[in-house]
Amino acid sequence: MKIRGLVVVVGMLAWGAACSDDPTICTGSYAIGLTVSVEDSGGEPVCDVTVKLQDGAYMEEKTFSETDCILMGAGERAGTYRVTVSRGGTLLAEDQVSVRAEDECHVQSESLRVVVDD
């Protein structure tokens, strides 16, 4: 009889959790906030650069390689990002991009194409 009472209590707790006042249900998808590509004036990818995203104390940095010339960052993080592109410590370009929340769970993805004189 004790076991049966325990099953009823557990069932009621599960029902109560399923019927909470918070209707937000987030999907398991992961939204990239900002995609940055760097090109020369002819539209060719520039891969020997470092790209940095910064929003306040938050910072991401990636040095491109010949096989990976795109930074995909700011995952699920809204903010206003200062984007800098440098090579060997020399600043080549900078821009600012805002990533906004799409809903309570995800951000609206933004893309930035930076053109540098190579």
N, CA and C atoms as a LAMMPS dump frame, in Angstrom:
ITEM: TIMESTEP
0
ITEM: NUMBER OF ATOMS
354
ITEM: BOX BOUNDS ff ff ff
-5.0000000000000000e+02 5.0000000000000000e+02
-5.0000000000000000e+02 5.0000000000000000e+02
-5.0000000000000000e+02 5.0000000000000000e+02
ITEM: ATOMS id mol type element x y z
1 1 1 N 0.822 -1.187 0
2 1 2 C 0 0 0
3 1 3 C 0.87 1.257 0
4 2 1 N 1.995 1.226 0.675
5 2 2 C 2.886 2.372 0.672
6 2 3 C 3.412 2.649 -0.729
7 3 1 N 3.708 1.618 -1.463
8 3 2 C 4.224 1.802 -2.821
9 3 3 C 3.172 2.468 -3.692
10 4 1 N 1.93 2.055 -3.567
11 4 2 C 0.858 2.639 -4.373
12 4 3 C 0.703 4.131 -4.055
13 5 1 N 0.77 4.505 -2.788
14 5 2 C 0.675 5.913 -2.405
15 5 3 C 1.827 6.725 -2.974
16 6 1 N 3.005 6.14 -3.017
17 6 2 C 4.176 6.809 -3.565
18 6 3 C 3.991 7.068 -5.052
19 7 1 N 3.437 6.123 -5.782
20 7 2 C 3.187 6.287 -7.218
21 7 3 C 2.222 7.434 -7.452
22 8 1 N 1.181 7.546 -6.645
23 8 2 C 0.209 8.63 -6.787
24 8 3 C 0.877 9.97 -6.537
25 9 1 N 1.702 10.089 -5.497
26 9 2 C 2.392 11.346 -5.188
27 9 3 C 3.347 11.72 -6.308
28 10 1 N 4.146 10.781 -6.813
29 10 2 C 5.075 11.056 -7.906
30 10 3 C 4.306 11.496 -9.145
31 11 1 N 3.199 10.838 -9.449
32 11 2 C 2.374 11.221 -10.594
33 11 3 C 1.831 12.626 -10.45
34 12 1 N 1.409 13.008 -9.252
35 12 2 C 0.892 14.357 -9.034
36 12 3 C 1.991 15.402 -9.169
37 13 1 N 3.206 15.085 -8.706
38 13 2 C 4.326 16.016 -8.862
39 13 3 C 4.674 16.213 -10.333
40 14 1 N 4.683 15.145 -11.099
41 14 2 C 4.981 15.239 -12.526
42 14 3 C 3.903 16.056 -13.236
43 15 1 N 2.638 15.848 -12.888
44 15 2 C 1.561 16.606 -13.492
45 15 3 C 1.686 18.087 -13.154
46 16 1 N 2.044 18.393 -11.914
47 16 2 C 2.209 19.783 -11.496
48 16 3 C 3.341 20.467 -12.236
49 17 1 N 4.427 19.757 -12.476
50 17 2 C 5.556 20.338 -13.208
51 17 3 C 5.174 20.589 -14.658
52 18 1 N 4.396 19.699 -15.249
53 18 2 C 3.989 19.85 -16.647
54 18 3 C 2.998 20.994 -16.814
55 19 1 N 2.297 21.364 -15.768
56 19 2 C 1.278 22.402 -15.845
57 19 3 C 1.74 23.68 -15.154
58 20 1 N 3.009 24.014 -15.249
59 20 2 C 3.513 25.216 -14.59
60 20 3 C 3.026 26.454 -15.332
61 21 1 N 3.224 27.62 -14.74
62 21 2 C 2.791 28.882 -15.334
63 21 3 C 3.742 29.371 -16.419
64 22 1 N 4.906 28.766 -16.585
65 22 2 C 5.884 29.197 -17.577
66 22 3 C 5.669 28.424 -18.872
67 23 1 N 5.078 29.069 -19.896
68 23 2 C 4.776 28.36 -21.137
69 23 3 C 5.965 28.258 -22.102
70 24 1 N 7.117 28.799 -21.744
71 24 2 C 8.273 28.8 -22.63
72 24 3 C 8.841 27.395 -22.78
73 25 1 N 8.888 26.936 -24.018
74 25 2 C 9.512 25.658 -24.328
75 25 3 C 10.503 25.926 -25.454
76 26 1 N 11.768 25.796 -25.163
77 26 2 C 12.801 26.069 -26.153
78 26 3 C 13.153 24.796 -26.911
79 27 1 N 13.434 24.962 -28.179
80 27 2 C 13.869 23.824 -28.985
81 27 3 C 15.323 23.53 -28.68
82 28 1 N 15.795 22.401 -29.125
83 28 2 C 17.185 22.014 -28.902
84 28 3 C 18.143 22.616 -29.915
85 29 1 N 17.646 23.443 -30.832
86 29 2 C 18.535 24.036 -31.836
87 29 3 C 19.406 25.116 -31.206
88 30 1 N 20.546 25.369 -31.827
89 30 2 C 21.521 26.338 -31.331
90 30 3 C 21.714 27.381 -32.424
91 31 1 N 21.418 28.628 -32.124
92 31 2 C 21.514 29.689 -33.122
93 31 3 C 22.828 30.437 -32.995
94 32 1 N 23.565 30.481 -34.085
95 32 2 C 24.787 31.284 -34.159
96 32 3 C 24.353 32.74 -34.256
97 33 1 N 24.917 33.586 -33.429
98 33 2 C 24.538 34.994 -33.432
99 33 3 C 25.16 35.784 -34.563
100 34 1 N 26.421 35.489 -34.879
101 34 2 C 27.135 36.308 -35.859
102 34 3 C 28.101 35.456 -36.665
103 35 1 N 28.018 35.586 -37.977
104 35 2 C 28.943 34.934 -38.898
105 35 3 C 29.739 36.026 -39.589
106 36 1 N 31.073 35.933 -39.53
107 36 2 C 31.941 36.954 -40.119
108 36 3 C 32.826 36.313 -41.176
109 37 1 N 32.802 36.894 -42.367
110 37 2 C 33.718 36.482 -43.43
111 37 3 C 34.54 37.697 -43.848
112 38 1 N 35.751 37.448 -44.315
113 38 2 C 36.646 38.527 -44.736
114 38 3 C 37.034 38.259 -46.179
115 39 1 N 36.914 39.299 -47.017
116 39 2 C 37.233 39.178 -48.439
117 39 3 C 38.111 40.335 -48.881
118 40 1 N 38.809 40.117 -50
119 40 2 C 39.53 41.228 -50.608
120 40 3 C 38.573 41.955 -51.548
121 41 1 N 39.039 43.03 -52.181
122 41 2 C 38.165 43.843 -53.038
123 41 3 C 37.662 43.072 -54.254
124 42 1 N 38.305 41.967 -54.612
125 42 2 C 37.857 41.131 -55.721
126 42 3 C 36.872 40.05 -55.301
127 43 1 N 36.523 39.982 -54.023
128 43 2 C 35.569 39.001 -53.54
129 43 3 C 36.176 37.673 -53.128
130 44 1 N 37.51 37.583 -53.132
131 44 2 C 38.187 36.346 -52.723
132 44 3 C 38.336 36.309 -51.201
133 45 1 N 38.171 35.133 -50.596
134 45 2 C 38.335 35.029 -49.139
135 45 3 C 39.752 35.391 -48.699
136 46 1 N 39.848 36.092 -47.594
137 46 2 C 41.132 36.414 -46.974
138 46 3 C 41.212 35.572 -45.711
139 47 1 N 42.221 34.698 -45.663
140 47 2 C 42.257 33.711 -44.588
141 47 3 C 43.402 33.885 -43.598
142 48 1 N 44.313 34.793 -43.842
143 48 2 C 45.452 34.955 -42.936
144 48 3 C 45.243 36.139 -41.993
145 49 1 N 44.057 36.162 -41.364
146 49 2 C 43.708 37.256 -40.463
147 49 3 C 43.157 36.691 -39.146
148 50 1 N 43.067 37.575 -38.163
149 50 2 C 42.44 37.249 -36.883
150 50 3 C 41.216 38.137 -36.743
151 51 1 N 40.097 37.537 -36.39
152 51 2 C 38.85 38.272 -36.196
153 51 3 C 38.47 38.179 -34.726
154 52 1 N 38.107 39.339 -34.168
155 52 2 C 37.719 39.383 -32.754
156 52 3 C 36.332 40.004 -32.643
157 53 1 N 35.478 39.358 -31.838
158 53 2 C 34.161 39.88 -31.487
159 53 3 C 34.208 40.288 -30.029
160 54 1 N 33.735 41.491 -29.719
161 54 2 C 33.744 41.912 -28.319
162 54 3 C 32.484 42.695 -28.002
163 55 1 N 31.856 42.322 -26.894
164 55 2 C 30.682 43.008 -26.363
165 55 3 C 30.911 43.137 -24.864
166 56 1 N 31.349 44.315 -24.422
167 56 2 C 31.68 44.501 -23.011
168 56 3 C 32.832 43.59 -22.626
169 57 1 N 32.675 42.821 -21.565
170 57 2 C 33.728 41.916 -21.102
171 57 3 C 33.768 40.604 -21.907
172 58 1 N 32.722 40.34 -22.69
173 58 2 C 32.669 39.111 -23.491
174 58 3 C 33.524 39.27 -24.743
175 59 1 N 34.347 38.263 -25.047
176 59 2 C 35.207 38.332 -26.221
177 59 3 C 35.423 36.949 -26.81
178 60 1 N 35.385 36.891 -28.126
179 60 2 C 35.746 35.685 -28.885
180 60 3 C 36.773 36.108 -29.919
181 61 1 N 37.726 35.235 -30.176
182 61 2 C 38.757 35.549 -31.167
183 61 3 C 39.089 34.287 -31.945
184 62 1 N 39.299 34.449 -33.24
185 62 2 C 39.644 33.303 -34.079
186 62 3 C 40.651 33.746 -35.126
187 63 1 N 41.723 32.98 -35.262
188 63 2 C 42.673 33.186 -36.35
189 63 3 C 42.273 32.231 -37.459
190 64 1 N 41.965 32.797 -38.616
191 64 2 C 41.527 31.988 -39.746
192 64 3 C 42.663 31.11 -40.243
193 65 1 N 42.287 30.014 -40.861
194 65 2 C 43.257 29.135 -41.509
195 65 3 C 42.879 29.023 -42.978
196 66 1 N 43.726 28.418 -43.771
197 66 2 C 43.445 28.271 -45.198
198 66 3 C 42.217 27.416 -45.453
199 67 1 N 41.835 26.575 -44.499
200 67 2 C 40.68 25.702 -44.696
201 67 3 C 39.438 26.194 -43.966
202 68 1 N 39.567 27.229 -43.132
203 68 2 C 38.426 27.723 -42.353
204 68 3 C 38.503 29.238 -42.265
205 69 1 N 37.836 29.899 -43.192
206 69 2 C 37.935 31.357 -43.325
207 69 3 C 36.662 32.073 -42.876
208 70 1 N 35.952 31.508 -41.924
209 70 2 C 34.725 32.119 -41.422
210 70 3 C 34.69 31.973 -39.904
211 71 1 N 34.303 33.029 -39.222
212 71 2 C 34.091 32.952 -37.78
213 71 3 C 32.59 32.848 -37.552
214 72 1 N 32.19 31.835 -36.829
215 72 2 C 30.793 31.682 -36.422
216 72 3 C 30.782 31.769 -34.906
217 73 1 N 30.256 32.879 -34.382
218 73 2 C 30.335 33.095 -32.943
219 73 3 C 29.084 33.725 -32.37
220 74 1 N 29.219 34.212 -31.15
221 74 2 C 28.12 34.842 -30.407
222 74 3 C 26.912 33.913 -30.347
223 75 1 N 27.169 32.629 -30.134
224 75 2 C 26.095 31.643 -30.097
225 75 3 C 25.093 31.926 -28.985
226 76 1 N 23.851 32.082 -29.373
227 76 2 C 22.743 32.331 -28.435
228 76 3 C 23.022 33.508 -27.5
229 77 1 N 23.755 34.528 -28.017
230 77 2 C 24.125 35.661 -27.175
231 77 3 C 23.824 36.982 -27.884
232 78 1 N 22.753 37.64 -27.454
233 78 2 C 22.417 38.95 -28.001
234 78 3 C 23.418 39.981 -27.478
235 79 1 N 23.663 41.02 -28.263
236 79 2 C 24.564 42.082 -27.83
237 79 3 C 24.985 42.938 -29.001
238 80 1 N 25.755 43.974 -28.696
239 80 2 C 26.328 44.833 -29.726
240 80 3 C 27.818 44.556 -29.751
241 81 1 N 28.278 44.01 -30.855
242 81 2 C 29.649 43.519 -30.965
243 81 3 C 30.522 44.462 -31.774
244 82 1 N 31.677 44.739 -31.232
245 82 2 C 32.735 45.424 -31.984
246 82 3 C 33.519 44.313 -32.663
247 83 1 N 33.596 44.363 -33.982
248 83 2 C 34.276 43.339 -34.769
249 83 3 C 35.549 43.951 -35.332
250 84 1 N 36.69 43.34 -35.014
251 84 2 C 37.955 43.826 -35.558
252 84 3 C 38.624 42.717 -36.357
253 85 1 N 39.281 43.134 -37.438
254 85 2 C 40.042 42.219 -38.282
255 85 3 C 41.474 42.726 -38.286
256 86 1 N 42.406 41.837 -37.937
257 86 2 C 43.818 42.248 -37.886
258 86 3 C 44.703 41.166 -38.492
259 87 1 N 45.908 41.597 -38.823
260 87 2 C 46.923 40.67 -39.314
261 87 3 C 48.25 41.096 -38.704
262 88 1 N 48.872 40.186 -37.977
263 88 2 C 50.167 40.486 -37.374
264 88 3 C 50.148 41.696 -36.457
265 89 1 N 49.06 41.903 -35.764
266 89 2 C 48.961 43.034 -34.837
267 89 3 C 48.524 44.332 -35.489
268 90 1 N 48.349 44.354 -36.815
269 90 2 C 47.913 45.553 -37.524
270 90 3 C 46.411 45.479 -37.785
271 91 1 N 45.693 46.506 -37.344
272 91 2 C 44.255 46.565 -37.548
273 91 3 C 43.963 46.827 -39.02
274 92 1 N 43.187 45.941 -39.641
275 92 2 C 42.821 46.096 -41.055
276 92 3 C 41.418 46.678 -41.228
277 93 1 N 40.52 46.35 -40.315
278 93 2 C 39.14 46.838 -40.416
279 93 3 C 38.448 46.657 -39.075
280 94 1 N 37.414 47.465 -38.872
281 94 2 C 36.56 47.269 -37.706
282 94 3 C 35.154 47.723 -38.038
283 95 1 N 34.199 47.13 -37.362
284 95 2 C 32.793 47.429 -37.594
285 95 3 C 32.029 47.113 -36.31
286 96 1 N 30.765 47.452 -36.298
287 96 2 C 29.921 47.152 -35.146
288 96 3 C 28.634 46.512 -35.646
289 97 1 N 28.208 45.441 -34.983
290 97 2 C 27.009 44.699 -35.381
291 97 3 C 26.192 44.382 -34.14
292 98 1 N 24.884 44.556 -34.25
293 98 2 C 23.981 44.191 -33.156
294 98 3 C 23.325 42.858 -33.464
295 99 1 N 23.35 41.982 -32.474
296 99 2 C 22.67 40.694 -32.55
297 99 3 C 21.494 40.79 -31.588
298 100 1 N 20.305 40.595 -32.118
299 100 2 C 19.097 40.745 -31.31
300 100 3 C 18.503 39.388 -30.948
301 101 1 N 17.787 39.383 -29.859
302 101 2 C 17.054 38.177 -29.465
303 101 3 C 15.894 37.996 -30.43
304 102 1 N 15.728 36.78 -30.916
305 102 2 C 14.598 36.479 -31.801
306 102 3 C 13.356 36.168 -30.978
307 103 1 N 13.554 35.452 -29.888
308 103 2 C 12.481 35.109 -28.967
309 103 3 C 13.124 34.864 -27.606
310 104 1 N 12.425 34.232 -26.7
311 104 2 C 12.959 34.003 -25.356
312 104 3 C 14.087 32.989 -25.325
313 105 1 N 14.286 32.259 -26.424
314 105 2 C 15.255 31.169 -26.43
315 105 3 C 16.453 31.403 -27.349
316 106 1 N 16.25 32.054 -28.463
317 106 2 C 17.283 32.116 -29.491
318 106 3 C 17.539 33.547 -29.961
319 107 1 N 18.657 33.715 -30.66
320 107 2 C 18.988 35.005 -31.243
321 107 3 C 18.703 34.978 -32.736
322 108 1 N 18.585 36.161 -33.307
323 108 2 C 18.413 36.307 -34.747
324 108 3 C 19.812 36.384 -35.354
325 109 1 N 20.164 35.45 -36.188
326 109 2 C 21.51 35.379 -36.755
327 109 3 C 21.782 36.563 -37.685
328 110 1 N 22.993 37.094 -37.584
329 110 2 C 23.448 38.184 -38.431
330 110 3 C 24.708 37.733 -39.16
331 111 1 N 24.94 38.303 -40.344
332 111 2 C 26.159 38.02 -41.105
333 111 3 C 26.862 39.33 -41.396
334 112 1 N 28.181 39.289 -41.336
335 112 2 C 28.984 40.467 -41.643
336 112 3 C 30.068 40.048 -42.626
337 113 1 N 30.116 40.746 -43.753
338 113 2 C 31.169 40.515 -44.749
339 113 3 C 32.086 41.735 -44.677
340 114 1 N 33.33 41.495 -44.315
341 114 2 C 34.305 42.583 -44.187
342 114 3 C 35.214 42.535 -45.421
343 115 1 N 35.352 43.689 -46.071
344 115 2 C 36.228 43.785 -47.238
345 115 3 C 37.477 44.545 -46.831
346 116 1 N 38.638 43.932 -47.077
347 116 2 C 39.916 44.573 -46.734
348 116 3 C 40.762 44.705 -47.992
349 117 1 N 41.614 45.713 -48.007
350 117 2 C 42.594 45.861 -49.079
351 117 3 C 43.727 44.891 -48.776
352 118 1 N 43.963 43.979 -49.691
353 118 2 C 44.963 42.963 -49.437
354 118 3 C 46.209 43.195 -50.258
